[in-house]
Amino acid sequence: MFIYTFMAGIVDTITGGDDEQNYDPHTHRKVERPTSYMDTMIHLLKGSIGAGILAMPDAMSRMGIVFGIVGVVFIAVFATYCIQLLIAAQYELCKRWRRGYMAYPKSMRLALQDGPPCLRWAARPFYYFVDVVLILWQLGICCIYLIFVAENVKQVCDFNDVVFSIRIHIAFQLGPQLLLNLIKNLKLLTPLSTISNVVTILGLILVFFYLIEDDVVLSKEMLEIKRWEDIPVFIGITLFALEAVGVVLALEYNMEHPKQFVGLVGLFNVGMLIIMSMYALVGVFGYLKYGHSIKASLTLNLPHEQKKAQAAKITLALAIFLSFPLQNFVAYNILWRKLRKTIPESKHCLLDYTLRVLLVIIPWLLAMAMPHLGPFIALFGAFCLSLLAIVFPGLMDACIWYPDRYGACRYKLLRDVFIVVVGSCCLLAGCYTSVLEIIEHAIVATASASE
C-alpha cells in the first residue's frame, strides 16, 4: 500500500502560474463519506468487470486471437491514457477557477471557453451534450444488465420447467432493484460491491472450468480476422467492456486521497491492468472453447443440463444484479446536482426518492421494450465511450493549453488532434456497423416469428 501511496504522487504533469500552484483542489473537496484506497479499488473492479467481460469471446471471434489480444491491449492502454488526460484537465481547471471539484460537463464548458475562438460558441451546447451522453451511457448499461440477468436466469428456469418469457424475468427484477437503489451514498455500497466481486470471481471460476476442461484446438482460422467490417464492432464491444467513465470519475471524486488515484502506478492504472488481463484471458479461452458459435454473452453458451453451468449462470447473474446500483448511482449523481438547485430544500427528500425510483424504472422500461442483449453492446460502446473516453478528453486537453502552452513543437496539440480523430473514427464506424447488425438481427427475429 505504501508504494502505491508514494508513487501515485510522483507523476504530476500539471503546471500553472504561482497562484495556481499554491492552490490544491484536492484539499478543498467536501465529500461527506470518502472512500479508502481498498474501497475505491473494489468499486473500480466491480464497475468495470461486469457483463462486458462475458462479451469478450464474441469480440475475440471477430478479430482472431492474435489481433484480438493486440487490440484489447491497445484499446485498454489508449482509453486509460485518455481518462488520465481527462482527470488532469479537470484538475488544471479546478486550480484556475479555485474550486475543489468540477463535474465533467462543467469542465468541458470552461475548457471550451478558454480554448480557440472558433470553439467557444460550443461551450454551452457541449455542457448539456456531455450530460446527455453520460446519462444515456449509464442508463444503457443498466438496461443491458437487466437483460443479461433475465437471459441467464431464464435459461436455468426453462431447463427446470419453470417457463416464463424474457420480459417476465425482467419484470421480476423491478421490485428488488428499487429497494437496492434507495441506498444513498457510495460508502454504503462498498459491502454490496464486495459481495458482488466475490460472486463474480466464483462465477468466473465456474465458467473457466468449462473453458479449460477440453484440449485446446487452435486452427489457423482462429488466428485471422473474420471480416474487416467487424473491426469497429470489436472496438465498440471492447470499449463497452473496459471503460466505465462515469464510475471512474465518481470514484476519483469520492476517494479520500485523490492523488493515489492517478499517476504511473496509481490506483486507476493498477486496476486497469488487472481488468485488461482478465478480459484478454476470458476472450481468448472463450473463443478457443466455442469458436465461431460463441454467443453475445459467454454464459449463454454453457450447457443447460449441467448443475455447474447453471450455478455459473446464477452466480454471474447475481453479480451483475448487484452491480446495477453502482452504475445507477452515476446517473443519479449527475441529475441530483442539477435538480436540487431548482426546488426548495424542504422538497429535497421527496425529489431524492422520486429520482432514484425513476432511474430504475426508465432502464427497466427500455429493457422491456428491447429484450435483446447482443446488438446493443457494441452500439453503446461505440457511441457513448468513443465520445466520453476519447473525443471529449482530447478536445478538453487541447483547449486548456491554448494558445501557447502546448510544449515543444506543440506536441500536446498534435497528440490531442490524433486522439480526437481516432475517437471520431471509432464513433462513426462503430455506430454504422452496429446499426447494421441491429437491423439484421431485427429482420431475422421477424422472419423467425412469422414462421
N, C-alpha and C positions, 0 to 999 in steps of 0.2 A: 504493500500500500504506500510506503514511504517513497519508493522510487517513482510511482505514478504522481504522487503529490509534488515531488521535487521537479521531475522532468516536464510536467504539464505546463509549468510557468516559464520554461526556458525559451521555447519557440514563440516569440511575440513580434510580429512584423508590423504592428500598428503604430504609426508615428504621427506626430502633430506638433502644434505650437506649444509654448511654455504653459499657457493656461490649460490647454487640453491635457498635457502630460501630468499636471497636478490634480486632475480630476479622474477618479477611478469609478466608473458607473457601477461596478460590482458591489462597492461598499455602500451605495445608495439605493440598492434594491430593497423593497419591502415585501418579503414573502412570509406569509403567516406561518406556514409549516414547511420549511425547506427540507429537501430530501438529501440523504447522505450519499457518499460515493457508491456504496453497495446497493442502496435503494434505486439510485439512478441507473446503474448497470442492469439491474433486474428488469426495470421498466424498458430500457433500451432493447434488451434481448427479446422481451415479450412483445414489444411494439413492432419489431422487425421480423421475428420468427413466428409467422402465422400461416395463413392459408397459402401465402406466396411460395413458401418452401416446398410445398407439395405440388406446385405447378412447374417446378424447375425441370423434372424429367421431360415434360411436354416441350419446354423451351429448348432443352438439350437435343431433343429429337429433330428439331428444325435446323440446327447448326452443325450437328455431328459432334463427337466427343472432343476432338482437338480444338476446333474453332469455338466450341461451346465453352470450354474451360477458359480459353484466352478471352473470350467475350465477357464472361462473368467477372474475371479479374479486372479487365479494362473498365467495364461499366462501374464496378464497385469502387475502384480507385478514383475514377473520374468524378463520379457523383459525390463521393466523400469529400474530395478536394473542393468541389463547388459549394458544398454545405459549409465547409470550413471558411470559404470566402464570404459566404452569406453572414455567418456569425461574426467574422472580423469586420465586415462592413457595418453591421448593426452596432458593434462596439464603438467604431470610429464615429458614427453619427451620434451615439449617446454622449461621447466626450465633447463633440462640437456643441451640442444643444444642452449639455449638462443635465442629462436625465439618467435615472437608474436603469431604465429599460425602455425599449421601443418595440412594439409589435411589428410583425413582418409588413403589413400594409402601410403603416405609418413610415417605416424605414424606407420603403420603396418611394413613397411620395416625397420625402425630404431629400432622398438621393437624387431623384429626377429634378427637383427644384434647384439643386446645386450643380446639376450637370450642364451639358451643352444647351444653348438656347433653343435649338431645334427640337429638343425633347421635353422642355419644361411645360409645354401645353398639356402633356400626357400625365403630369404628376397626379392630378385628382382622379382622372379615369382609371389609372393603374392602381390607385389606392383602393378603389372599390373592386377592381378586377382581381387583385390578389386575394382579397377576402372571399370573393365568389369561388375562385378556384380552390382555395383551401377548404372551404366548407363543402364544396362539391366532392373533393377528394376524400375527405373524412367520411362523409355520408355514403360515398360509393364503396369504401372499404367496409363500412358497417353492413351495407346491403349484401356485399359478396360474402361476408362472414355468416349472415343469416342463411343464405342459400347453401353455403358449404356445410353448415351444421345439419340443415334439413336433408340434404342429399345423402350424407353419410348415415344419419340415423334412419332414414327411410330404407336404405339397403339392408340394415340389420333387422329392422322391423318386418320388412317384406319377407325375408327368409324365415322368420319365426311366425309367419301367418298373421301378422298384425298389419294389415294393408291399409294405408292412407295415401292420399295424393301428396305431392311435394308441397302444395300450398297449405295443406292441413298441418304438416310438420313445421312450416314457417309460422303458422298461426299460433302453435303451441308455445313458441318462444317469446311471444309478446309480453305476457304477464311477468315471468321471471326477469326479463331484461328491464322492464320498467322499474322493478324493485332495486336491481343492481345499480341502475343509473341514477338513483337518488343519493348515492354516496357522494359527499360534497367536496372532497379535496383529494389531491394526488397522493398525499401521505397515507391516507386510509385505504388507497387502492393497492398499496405495496403487498399486504398479505394475499390479496386476490391474484396479483401478478406472480407472486412466489408459488402459489398453488398451481397456477396455470403453467409456469415454467417446469415444475416437477412433472405435471401431467403430460406436457409436450415431450419432455425427454423420454418418459415411459412410452408414449405413443410412437415416437421415432425409433426407439429400440425395437419395439414390436414390428414396425414397418421394415427395419433393417434386417430382421430375422428372415423375412421373405425375399429381400433383395440379394442376400448372400447365400441362401440355402442351396442354390444350384451352381454348377460350374459356369463360369463366365464364358460366353461365346461371343468373341469380338470379330465381327465381319467388317470387310472393307467399307461396306455401305454405311456403317455406323460412324466412320471417321469423316464422312463427307457431308457437305451442306446439301440438304434435301432440295430446296428451291431458293433462289436468290431473293424472291419476294417474301420469304419467311424471315429474313434478317430484321426488318422493322418490327415484326411481331415478337421475335426473340428479345429485342431491346425493350419493347413495351412490357412483356412479362417479367423480365429481369429487373427493370426499374420498379415495377409494382412490388416485386418480391423483396428487393433490397432496401428501398428507401421508405421511410415514414417521416416526411419532413415536418409535419405538424407536431408529431410526437417528439421528435428531436428538439425542436425549438422550445416546446413546453418543458421538456426535461432540463434543458440548459438554463431556462429562466428559473425553474424551481429548485435548482441544485444549491446546496448550502455553500459550496466553494466553487463557483462557476469556472475559475481558471483551471481547475482539474479536468474540465470537460474538453478543452481544446488543446492544441499542441501536438507535437510529433508522436508522443506516446501518451496523449491524453485519453480520457475515458472513451470518447467517440471513436477515435481511430482503433483502439484496442477492441472495442465492441464490434466495430465493422469488420475487423479481421476475423473474429470468431464467426460472425454471421456469414461472411463471404465463403469461408472454408466449409461451413455446414451446407450452404446452398449448393456449392460445387459438388460435394460428396453425394448429396441426395439426388442431384440432377444426373450425375454420371451413373450411379448404381441403379437408379430407377429406369434409365434408358437402356442400360445393359440387360436388365431383367425383362422388360416388357417390349422393348424395341419400338416399332412404329405403331403398335397397338395401344400405346400409352394414352391415357385419358387426361382431361383438363386438370384433375386432381389425382395424385398417386393413389390415395386411399380407395378410389373408385375402381382400381384395377385389382385390389386384393380379393382373394376368393371369398365368396359369400358364405360358404358352408363351414368354414373352419372357425373355431372359437377364438383363436389368437387373432385372426383377421378382424373378427367382429369386435374384439377388445380394443384393437388398434384404432378402428374407426370411431368407437365410442369415446376413447380417451382423447383423441385428437379433436373430435367434435366438441368435447367438454373444454379443452384448452382454448379453442377458438371462441367458444361461447363466453368464456371468462375474459377474453381479450376485448370483447365488444365495448365494455365501459371505458377502457383506456383510450381507444380510438374515438369514442363518442365525446370524451372529455375535451378533446381539442376543439371540435366544432362548438361545443357548449361555451368554452372559454372565449372564443372569438366573438360570438354573438352576445354573451353576457356583458363583456366590456362595453359594447356599444349600447345595448338596450337599457342597462341600468342607469345611464345618464339621462334618459329621456322621460323617466317616470319618477314620481316622488318616492323617497326612501321607505315610506310606510307600506308601499306596494311591492317592495323588492322580494319579499318572501314568496308571494303569490307568483310573481314573474319568474323567479328562480325555478320553482317546481313545474310551472307551465312549460318553460323552455326545455327542461330535462325530459319531460314527457313527450313533447313534440319531436325532439331529436331522436327519440326511439321510434315513434310512430312513422315518421317520414321514410327512413330507410326500410322499415318493415313493409310499408305500402309499396315501395319500389320493388322489393323482393317478391311480394305477392304478385305484382304485375308482370315481372320478368324473371321467372324462377329458373334461369339457365346460367350456369357458372362460367363456362369456358370462354366464350367470345368477349365477355366484358372485361376480363382481367387485363388483357393487352391494351384495350381501348383506354381504360382508366389510367394505366401506367404511362401510355404514350402521351395522352393529352395533359393530364394534371402534373405528372412528375417531370416531364420534359420542360414544362414551364417553371414549376416551383423549385426543382432541384438543380436545373441547369441554366435556362434562359434568364430568369429573374436575377439569380445571384451574379451572373456575368454582367448584366445590364447595370445592376446597382454598383458593382465594383468599378465599372468604367466611369460612372457618374461621380462617385465620391472623390476620385483623384483628379477630376477636371479642374483647371485646364493644364497645369504644369507639374503635376506630381506623379507622373506615370513611370518615373525611373529612367535608367539608362536606355537609350534607343526606344523609349516609350514602350518597353516590354509589357507593362501591365495592360496597356490599351490593346496591344496585339493579342495578348493572352485572352482578354475579355471578349474581343471580337470573335476569336476562334471558338470560345465557349458558347457564345450566342448562336453562331452559325451551326455548330454541331447540334445544339439543343433544338434549334428550329427544324433542322433536317429530321431529327428523331420524331419531333412532333408531327410534321406533315406526313412523312412516310408511314409512321406507326398508326396514325389515325386512319389514313386511307386504307391500308391493308386490313386493319381491324374491322372497319365498317364493311369491307367486302366479305370478311369471314362471318360477320353477324348476319348479313343479307343471305349468304349461302346457307347458314345454319337455319335461318327462318324458312327458307324455301324447302329445305329437307324436312324440317319439322311439319310444315304444312302438307307436304306430299305424303308423309307417313300417317298423318291424322286423317287424310282423305281416303286412305286405302282400307 
